Amino acid sequence: MSKTFMPMLLISVAAMGTYYLLATEAGLSESLSMAGGIAIGLLGAVVTTKLLRGKG
């Protein structure tokens, strides 16, 4: 298994979970919920990339 598999899985679950929670529980429109899910996915990808590459 690749060392990036688990971070990618966690990022996708976090993005989908954010979309679901914003769309159902918070009552936001589908477009805003999708934007929130994408933002969480991008943020998770940036953080993961920084952690896997190190501070160098």
C-alpha positions as CSV (number, residue, x, y, z in Angstrom):
1,M,0.0,0.0,0.0
2,S,1.2,3.5,-0.9
3,K,2.2,5.8,1.9
4,T,-0.2,8.4,0.5
5,F,-3.3,6.1,0.4
6,M,-4.4,6.7,4.0
7,P,-4.1,10.5,3.9
8,M,-6.0,10.6,0.6
9,L,-8.7,8.4,2.0
10,L,-9.0,10.6,5.1
11,I,-9.1,13.8,3.1
12,S,-11.9,12.5,0.8
13,V,-13.9,11.3,3.8
14,A,-13.5,14.7,5.5
15,A,-14.5,16.6,2.3
16,M,-17.6,14.4,1.8
17,G,-18.5,14.6,5.5
18,T,-18.2,18.4,5.4
19,Y,-20.4,18.6,2.3
20,Y,-23.0,16.2,3.9
21,L,-23.1,18.1,7.2
22,L,-23.4,21.5,5.6
23,A,-26.1,20.4,3.3
24,T,-28.2,18.5,5.8
25,E,-27.6,19.8,9.3
26,A,-26.6,23.4,8.6
27,G,-29.3,23.9,5.9
28,L,-27.0,25.6,3.5
29,S,-27.6,25.4,-0.3
30,E,-26.0,22.6,-2.2
31,S,-23.6,25.0,-3.9
32,L,-22.3,26.5,-0.7
33,S,-22.0,23.0,0.8
34,M,-20.0,21.8,-2.2
35,A,-17.7,24.8,-1.9
36,G,-17.1,24.0,1.8
37,G,-16.3,20.4,1.0
38,I,-13.9,21.4,-1.7
39,A,-12.2,23.9,0.6
40,I,-11.7,21.2,3.3
41,G,-10.3,18.8,0.6
42,L,-7.8,21.4,-0.6
43,L,-6.8,22.4,2.9
44,G,-6.3,18.7,3.8
45,A,-4.2,18.2,0.6
46,V,-1.9,21.2,1.4
47,V,-1.4,20.1,5.0
48,T,-0.7,16.5,4.0
49,T,1.8,17.6,1.3
50,K,3.6,19.8,3.8
51,L,3.8,17.0,6.4
52,L,4.9,14.3,4.0
53,R,7.6,16.4,2.4
54,G,8.9,17.8,5.7
55,K,9.8,21.4,6.5
56,G,12.6,21.5,3.9
